Amino acid sequence: MGIQQIIFLLVVVVTFRIAYKAYSVIYRNIHLGKDRAIEGGEGARWKNVFLIAFGQKKMFKRWIPAVLHLFIYVAFLFTQIELIEIIVDGLFGTHRFFLPFFGGLYTLIINFIEILTILALVGTLAFLARRNLLKVPRLVMSEMNGWPKLDGNLILIGELILIAGIMTMNGADVMLQKLDPVHFHDSGYLAVSSTLAPLFLEGWGQEALQILERFGWWLHLAAVIGFILYLPLSKHLHIFLAFFNVYYTPVKSRGEMDNMPDIMGEVQSMMGITPEGEAPEMTDDLPDFGANDVTNLSWKNLLGAFSCTECGRCTSVCPANLTGKKLSPRKVMMDIRDRATEIGKKLDSGQTKYISADHAGETLLTADNFDDGKSLFDYISKEEINACTTCNACVEACPIMINPLEPILELRRYEILTNSSGPADWMPMFNAVENSGSVWTIPDARDAWAKVDED
């Protein structure tokens, strides 16, 4: 085994060891949420995966970013073929392992990858310009300041490094095929490399070209390793999680809201329409309604938060945001992800100061006994959640079927039903509904109009 194979093997083992730990933390953080049944048949959910996750169907509601994203997305998918070959070559010390097996088809595949790589370069440069020069409004809102902006730029710079690695490797290899055809097998005419390499590398010696080819090979590999290790820290985790989020999204009308059984039973009883044999069970304990932290949301809500691409399409169509109110559905999902990450880090610390008073005496910190005195309301203000009109515009706009409305409703339910709080303008309506079954504060019974005067 050569020195390069040994280095390659060590790099791969260390990378996957670190990555496994990082992605396990993400998995744990998502499952801080409550359990939730998955609605809809597998067939319908797989259809969504192929049309929306793989097919990018909802992206094309906005053609310009959709086409640019498609360039990068398709290039990402097909360059995995070349990545697989790099891994095989790295393990066995071969060079272009697939070439003898595929012949002319190999040339066609590499040509296709190179053309896609150039298109990806166009898309990457365009996205950098949209973020930093054109300053597209939804990409420069307040919640995008700091790390979110830097994160978006870092991943695009990483894409440029990846492209540079591919083209450097292929370009030097094309020139080496002419100088040493015994060791560098003819891969056929490559539309990009065979055209550009002679313009820049003509006259280079074989040793210099070999160094350049290996540099491109390792640069490509380093960029891939960088992506693998960086994604758990980035919004670009959606590259993996978007497929799961789409698959697990309930197959039902996006305008349908989940009812709360306890409240539903109370309302039915109050209005005299409780189905026979289904009277609500009376208990002394008052249940908590809604959610005040990520541990009260469902794991599907947290999966959506970690899948968020931060594209801002949800916020750009939100009528509350468009009329100057504080609500930004994107920020809500980012805050949920940040809070889950914060709890995860504190759980990993194992510090007993985070054990709740109800579990005093316990020495092992777990998600069940965790309490740091904070909640989602430290991230998301009541002004934000009360500005929501529940119009579902954000749900419809999301290209990977995230539902920001669900956690907004859960937070609002907690504020109103558990804390008996809410906007001053709303409270008379709630009291009237509770006391008389009508939203209007009038003394007459709700059904008084329908009664016949017996006098």
N, C-alpha and C positions, 0 to 999 in steps of 0.2 A: 504494500500500500504506500503510495507516494505521500510526500509532505502536504501537498494540496488537498488530497483526500482526507488526511487526518484533520487538518484545519477545518475543512468543510464539515466533517462529521461533528467535530466539537462545537462549531458555531450552531449547527442545526439542533443538537441536543440541548445546549444552553438556551437557545431561543425558545424552544418548545417548553422547556421547564419553566422559564419566566412567564411565557404566554399562558400556560395552563393555570398558573397561580392567579394571574391578572383576570383572566376570563372567568375563573371560579368565583372571584369576588363579585364580578358583574352579575353572575347567575344568582349568588346569594342575595345581593342587593335587590334584584328584581323580586325574589321570593320573600322579601320582607313583607310584601303585601298579602292580603287575605286570599284564600282559595276562591276560585270562581269557576263555575261550570262553563264549558264551551258550547255555544249554541250554533245549530246549523249542521247539516250533513257534511261529510268529508268531501264529497264531490263538489259541492258549491264552494267550499273553502279552497280546494285545490284549483278550481277555476279562477278564483280571485288571485291566487299566487301566480298563475301563468299569465293572466291578463294585466294585473296591476303591478306585481313585484317584478316579474321577469319582463313583461311586455311594456311596462312604463306607461300604461294607458292614461292614467290621470295626469301625468306630466304634460301631455300634449294639449291641455287647456291653455297653455302659454307656449307658443311655438318656438320662439327664439331660445329661451333657456332649455326647452325640451330637446331641441336638436343638438345644442352644444353638449348637454348632459349625455345624450345618446352616443355621441362620439366617444366620450370618455368611458361610458358604461360598457359599450360593445368592445372597445379596445381592451378594457379590463378583463372581460370574459375570455377573449381569444388569446391574450398574452399568457393566460394560464397554461396554454399548450407549450409555449416556449419555456415557461417556468418549470414545468414538469421535466422537460428535456434537460434543463440546467441542473435540476436535482439529481437526475439519473447520471448525467455526466460527472457531477461532483462526487457521487458515491462510488462510481466504478472507474473513474479516470478516463472516460471516453470523450469524444468530441463529436457533437451533433449526432447523438445516438440513433435518432429516428430516421436520419437521411437514407441509409441503405435499405431500410424497410419500406419506405413510402415513395422513394424516387421522385417522379414528376409531381405527385400529389404534395410532397413535402415542399417543393418550390412554390406551389400554389398557396399553401397555407402560410408560409413565411411572407410571401408577397402580400397576402391579405392582412397579416398582422402589421406589416410595415406601413401599409396605406392607412390602416386604422390608427396606428401610432401617430402619424402626421395629423390626422383629423383630431386625435386626442390633444395634440400640441396646440392646435387651433382653439379647441374648446377650453383648454387650461388657461391659455393667454387671455381669452375672452372673459373668462370668469374672474381672473385677476383684475382685469380692467373694470369689469362691472362693480367689483367690490371697492377698488382703491382709486379709480379715476372717474368713472361715471357715477359712482356712489348711488346705485339704485336704492330708492327710499327704504324698501323693506329689509335691505341688507345693512343699513346704517342706523337702525333705531337704537334707543338707549340701552336695551338689554344686550345689544351686540358689542358694546364697548368692552375693552379689555381682552380677556382670554377668548371669548367667542370669535372676535375678529381675528386675533392672532392664529387661532386654531384653523380657521378657514384658509388663511394664507399659507400656513405651514403645510397643510395637506396638498395644496396646489403646487407649492415649491417641491414637495416630495414627488409629485407626479412628473414635474419637469426633470428631476434627477433620474427617475425611472426611465423616462423616454430617452434621456441622454445615454443611459447605460445600454439600452437595447440597440440604439442606432450606432453607438461607438463599437460595440461588439460585432454587429453585423457588417459594418463598414470595413473594419480591420480584417475581418474574416474573408470578405470578398477579395481583398488585395492579396491575402496570404494564399488563397486558392490558386492564384497565378504563379506565385513564387515557390510554393511547396505543395503541389497537388497530391503527393503521397499521404501526407498527414492532414491536410485540409481539403477534404473531398469537395468536389464541385457541387454547389447547391443550386446551380442554374442562375438565370438572370433574375436579380431582385430589383424591382422597379425603382426603389428609393436608393438602396445602398450601392447598387451597380452604377447608378447615375452620379451620385454625389461623392462617393468614396474617391474615385480618381481625381476629382477636383481638389481635394484636400490632402490626400495621402500619396499621391504620385511621387515616386522618388524615395519614399521611406524604405529603409532596410528591413530585412525579415525580422531581426531581433527586436527592433523598435515596434514593428507591427504586432509581434507576439505579445509584447508588454502591453500595448494599447488594447489588444483583443481581450487579454486577461483582466485589464483594468475595467473594461466595459462589462465583462462577465461578472466580476465581483461587485461592481457598482450596481448592476441590476439586482443581484442577490441582496446587497446591503439595503437597497431601497425597499425590497419586499419585506425583509426582516424588520426594517424600521416601521413599515406599515403595521405589521403584525403586533409589534410591541407598543405602538403608539395608539392604535385604535381604541383600547379600553379607556383612554384618557380623552377621547375625541368624540365630537358629534358624528364623525364618520363611521362610528360603530354601526350605523344604519346599513352599511355595506353587507353586514351579516344579519342583523336583527330585523331589518325591514321584511324579510321573507317570513320570519316567524310571526311578526306582528300582523301581517296580512292574513296568514293562515289561521291565527287564533282570533281574528276579529269576528264577532258574532254575525251570523248571516241573518239579518233582519233589517227592517226599515231603519234608516239612520235617524229618522225623526221620532222613533219610539224610545221613550224613557222608561227606565226600570222603576216600578212602584215599590214602596216599602210595605211589606205585609202588615206590620203592626198598625201603621197609619191607615192603610187601606181598610183594615177591619174596623177601626174606630170610626172612620167616615161612613162606611156602610151601615154600621150599627146606629150612628147618629141620624142617618137619613132613613132608617127603617128598611134597608134593602139587603140586610145580611142574609146570604143564602142559608136555607134551613140546615141545621147541624154544623154550621161554621161560625158560630158566635165566638168573638175574640176571647181568649182566656185572660182572666183578670189576675194580675200579680201585683205584689207590693213594690217590686223593683222596677224602676223606670229605665228603659233601655236607652243606650246612646244611639242617636240617629246621625246618619251621615259620617263624615270623617274629619278629624282635625290633624291627622298626620299620615305619613305614607303607610304606616302599619295598619291603618284602617281602610286604606284604599285596596283595590284588588291587585293581584300580581299582573293582571292584564293592563291596568292603568300604568303600572311602573314599567312594564315592557314597552308601552307606547312612549313613555318619557325617555327611556334609554335608546329608543329607535328614532327619536326626533332628529330630523336633518337640519333643523334651524333655518329652513328655507324662507320662513315668514309668510308663506301663502295664506296660512290661516289668519294671521293678524292683518294682512293686507285686504282681506274681505270682511273683517269683523266690523259690523255697523257701529258698535260701541267705540271701537278704536278710531274709526273714520270720523266720528263726530267729536273727537277730542277727549274721550274718557280714558281712564287709566288702564283699562283692561287690554292685555295682549295675550291671546291664547298661547302663542309661542313661549312667552315668558312663564306662563303657568306651568307648561310642560318642562321647561328648563329648571324651574324652581323645584319641581317634584324630583327631578333627577338629582339636583344638587343636595336636596335634603336626604334622599336615600343614600347618596354617597357619604354624606356627613355621618349619618347613623352607622353605616357600614364601617367607617374608619374608627368610630368610637367603640363599636363592638370588638373590632380587632385589637384595640388597645387593652381590652380586658380590665379596665379600671373599675373598681367596685363603687366608685362615687357615682356611677351612672345607673346603679341598681335602684329601682324605685322603692319608696318608703313602704309600700305594701309587701315588699319581699325582703324587708330588713332581716339581716342575719344570713342571707345567702351569699356565697362567695364566688359563684360562677356567673359572670355576666352573659346574658342571652338576649335574644330579641324579645322574649316574653316578659322579662323583668326590667327591660331597659327604660330609662326615663332620664333625660338630660334637662328637663324643665323647659324644653322648646317644642314647637310644633310647626306645622306648615304655615300657620298664621304669622309666624315670624318672617316668612319669605313672601307670602301672598297676602296682600291687604284686603280688608273687607270691602273697601271701595272697589277693588278690582272685581271680586266675585259678584258683587251686587250690580255691577254695570252690565253683566251678561243678559242678553235678551232671549237666550235659548233658541236662537233662530237656526242653528245647525250649519251656518255658513262655514265655520272653521272645519267642521267634520267633513263637509262636502269637498272642501278645498284641498285637504291633505292628500298628497300623492301616495302615501303608504298607509292610509286608513287609520291614522291615529284619531282618537276621540277626546279632544280637550274638554268637551262639554261635561263628560261624566265626572271627572274630579271637581270641576267647578260646582256642579250640582251637589256633590257630596259635601263639599266645604260649606256651601250655603245652607244645606239641611242641618249641618251640625250647629251653625251659628244660630239658626232660627229655632229649631226644635229642641236641641240639647241645651243651648245657652239661653234660650228665650230672649234672643236679641235680634237685631235687624234694623234696617232703615226706619226712621220715625214715621215716614209716610206709609210704610207697609203694615205696621203693627195694628192699627185700627181694623184693617181688612182681616188680618188673621184672627183677631179677637172676635169679630163679627161672625166669621165662619164657624169658629168654635162654639159660640154661644147660641147663634140662631140659624146656622147653616146657610147664611147668605153673606155675600161680600159687603152688603150695604148695612150700615148701622141703623136699622129701623126696628121698632118694637114688635112689629107683627111677625108671626111665624112665616116661614118660607112658603108654605103651601096655602096661606090664608086666602089668596086670590081665588083658589079653586073651590073653596067651601061655599055651600049654599046657605044663605042666612035662614035659619029655622024660624025666625020671628016673622 
